[in-house]
Amino acid sequence: MQTKNHELQAYGEECVRKFVGRFSTEEIMAKFMELWATYYPKNHRIMTSSPAILAGIRQKFDQLKNQ
């Protein structure tokens, strides 16, 4: 499970770097959430019901975009 988390994080970070300037944070988040729902359907429901978790994800994407 830990390996899958690292792979997912690396994939998400690479997507942000690749698409910075081409897509908005919301568009990138939507794609990330689709991917997350595929790998972690149970956690996806929990995550999408928590504004704090979504805010943290958005903040991480914004940080990556500004690097």
Contacts in CASP RR format, 6 or more apart in sequence:
PFRMAT RR
TARGET T0000
AUTHOR 0000-0000-0000
METHOD contacts of the structure
MODEL  1
MQTKNHELQAYGEECVRKFVGRFSTEEIMAKFMELWATYYPKNHRIMTSS
PAILAGIRQKFDQLKNQ
4 39 0 8 1.000
8 35 0 8 1.000
8 36 0 8 1.000
8 39 0 8 1.000
11 35 0 8 1.000
12 32 0 8 1.000
12 35 0 8 1.000
13 64 0 8 1.000
15 28 0 8 1.000
15 31 0 8 1.000
15 32 0 8 1.000
16 28 0 8 1.000
16 61 0 8 1.000
16 64 0 8 1.000
16 65 0 8 1.000
17 64 0 8 1.000
17 67 0 8 1.000
19 27 0 8 1.000
19 28 0 8 1.000
20 64 0 8 1.000
20 65 0 8 1.000
21 65 0 8 1.000
25 58 0 8 1.000
25 61 0 8 1.000
25 62 0 8 1.000
25 65 0 8 1.000
28 61 0 8 1.000
29 54 0 8 1.000
29 57 0 8 1.000
29 58 0 8 1.000
29 61 0 8 1.000
32 57 0 8 1.000
32 61 0 8 1.000
33 44 0 8 1.000
33 48 0 8 1.000
36 43 0 8 1.000
36 44 0 8 1.000
36 47 0 8 1.000
37 44 0 8 1.000
46 53 0 8 1.000
47 53 0 8 1.000
47 54 0 8 1.000
47 57 0 8 1.000
48 54 0 8 1.000
END
